[in-house]
């Protein structure tokens, strides 16, 4: 749907609300709802504005300190929201509603390029990914990418789990349901709505299935290029929460909602292409190409230092547990789920599966990190090394992933790759974001501490 088609549907009374949003540093969609006529008359061309603190608040919406981008000293001005017409779509689970994603840009007074285009905010997640896509395009290459998301479904509303302090959660299945078709049928009305309505909202879904945890599910998307996939990913996460609410249930995309259950992953499948040809595949040798091995070599070498962009929360590092289906070591293998990088498929479908990110990852940043590390491997002509065989969980010779958010933030701060790929100001921005999250957790008293120390200390 383009803006002219939207205008016609608004005129017919089919659409009366347009949600204008951008993805923040947590991957949440924030913005405004406009009436249809006002959107067409003003916002479609000129965009809208919002406080620039939206990139520097914590998840509780408290303004955070230590940022050059936006702060009290500068008075927290505005960023402009510039609608991307390619992202316009109907949201079929919300009556009369369309949605458009925006790029964050500086106000026209801040200047623009020779064409009058306003400068994008480099630190915004969408901008971070677009920079890596532009670098790829200079080689006349493209990237095919898909994320697959896991989440837990509970038989309570968000209001009910909030009132209960998130302590007594009722999973939607009584036992583990990996590939099961019986207990997931209890919730088929919800999952049928997810599969069909997401596809109607231009988020094409291939399948849904039960996962290894109680009440855990996975949904797979059709692959596409990185920016479109990241846009679909964030719309999917918000849409599933809205659909679950409509069915009297709740979901979580936390990386590790319970230490007695598996974590929620966001496996990222990717390959490079040129003119429709998979550059990761060598058709003469019927195996991975030299380019594939170089890209993989970059992932192996650099993923530890950019792990924050795969795992941006305190909770994310609880997911990296031995025997948990989440990786703990830097290694690659063919079709081996104990390693960080699993290589699957053949021919046009030959690809790398990055198993490091959890479902809490911001897809724009995780995709950008995957491309930056892989392209650095090509630039440096690295090699992925020998294929790993065996159980990577128990191999002490393999390099381990970071064990905490604090360690990951320190690694990002010192990463020459990240500073070269994203820019010092972007890295400094996300290092500060991560350090403030570590600080917030350090200043909190948890249920674990009360249970452990209340009586026995």
VENGIKA-V24479 format. One record per helix or strand of 2 or more residues. SS is the DSSP state (H for helix, E for strand). FROM is the first residue (numbers start at 0). TO is the last residue. Records with the same first field share a line. If there is no record, write none. Layout:
SS = FROM-TO  FROM-TO
This chain:
H = 2-10  35-45  51-54  84-86  107-109  124-136  157-162  182-199  225-245  289-301  306-308  314-317  346-348  362-378  391-393  404-413  415-421  423-441  446-452
E = 16-22  28-34  47-50  77-82  88-89  96-104  141-153  204-209  215-220  249-251  264-273  276-277  280-281  286-287  331-333  340-343  350-353
